[in-house]
Amino acid sequence: MRPGMVRAFRIGDKPKRGEGLRVGTTRYPPRGVSKSGRKKFFDVWFPVVAPSAKLLRSKRGTKAFFDAYRRELERPPASHGVALLAALAAVTPISVGCYCADETVCHRGILCTAIREAME
């Protein structure tokens, strides 16, 4: 992976070569894992770009969920977080992660797209 590249990963999966900086983008950290133990899951935890707690209580994976999440990413502080991730991705590869096994019902695909768009 080269600078300008953004990809997604599943938290808990073994890191893959070339993933770059692994950013945990979940609202909540791994349960039962100490702060020092989180390094096994991701390099940095950045919940500012995660779906809000209120949104997480809604039906995930639906069009309404994804539309609401896109709107959240357009407003501060999430919009500032997206801008920061885009600036990082411009100089080093990054990967954004979540726990969801099925990426089609997860926010990380939407987040990757938002970061790529912010790089343009």
N, C-alpha and C positions, 0 to 999 in steps of 0.2 A: 504494500500500500504506500502511496506517495502523498506528499502534502496536497491538500485539496480534496482528499478522499474522506468520505464519511460512511461508516457502515454501522450495522446494528449487531449486537450479540445478546445472548441469553445469560443472565447472571446465574452462576453455578456451573456453566459449561467451562471446560478447560480452555484457557486462552489459546488463541490460534496465532500463528506466525503472521506478523504484519498488521495486527489489529491496531497498533499504535496505542495512544492514550485511551484506556478503558474508563469511560465515565458512567457511573451508576446514576441513572435518571429515574429513580423510584421515589415516591413520596416518603416511604419508610425504609429504614435500613434493614439488613437481614436480621431476623429474629434470633435472639440468643447468641449473637456474635459480638464479641468485644470490638471496640474501635480499632484496635491493632489487628484483629483478625479479619477485618473487612478487606484488607489488601489481597486476600485470596480471591475475592469476588470482583473487585474493580480497583483502579488506581486512585480514583477520587469519587466521592459521592456528591452529587450536584442536584438536590431535590427541587431547586428553583424552577427547573424546566419540566418537572413531573406534573401529571394531572393533579388538580386540587383535590383535597380530601372530599369535598362535596361531589365533585365529578366522579371520583372513584366509587362512590356509593350508587351511582347510576348504572345503567346497563352498558357494560363495556362491549366494545366491538361493533356497536350499532352506528349507523350514520349520524344519529343525534350526538352520540358520545364523541365521535371524531370531529364533527363540526364544532362542538363546544370546546374541545381541546385546542383546535386551531385558533379559536377566538381567544382562549387563555394565552396562547403563545404570542399573540399580537399586542398584549398589554403588559406593562411593567408589573412585576419585576421579571416575568418570564421572557419578555421581549429583549431585555438586557442580557439575560442568560443565553438566549439564542445568538445574539450578536457576539458575545464573548466566545461561544463555541465555534462560530463561523470564523472568527479571527484566528483562533487556535488551529482550526482545520486548514486554514490557508497556509500555515507554516509547518504543520506536522499532522500525520494521520491520526484520526480519532475514531472511536467506536462508542456508541451509546447503548446502554443496556438496561434490561428489565427482566423480571422473573418469568413473565408469560412464556409458556411453551409454544403457543401458537401466535406467531407474529401478526397474523391477519386480524386478531382481536386485541392487539397491543398498540400502545401509543408510540413505540419507538420508530416505526416506519414514518409516521407523521412528523416526528421530531427530526429525523434524518432529512426529510424533504424540506422542512422549514430552515434547517441549517444550510443546506445547499442553496436554497433561494436567497438567503441572507448573504451568501458568498458572491452572488452575481452583481 
